[in-house]
Amino acid sequence: MPARELGTEGWLRPWSGGNGGNCVEAMKLADGRVAVRQSADPDGPALIYTSGEITAFIQGAKSGEADFLLS
């Protein structure tokens, strides 16, 4: 879905760092789903995840399942 269809308010940068402004932004939607977009392209696509998908992702990342992405 185009991120612009979700508006400009409510986007947060929980994973921002010192990477020159290229951050992942997320927004919790009214129905409990979560939208994710690239801050450098706010009019680009937004990926929409269910609450269960986001929970699985965060729990997996916390337990080290995504550590392979770091090396």
Buried (B, 14 or more C-beta within 10 A) or exposed (E): EEBEEBEEEEBEEEEEEEEEEEBBBBBEBEEEBBBBBBBEEBEEBBEBBEEEEBEEBEEEEEEEEEEEEEE
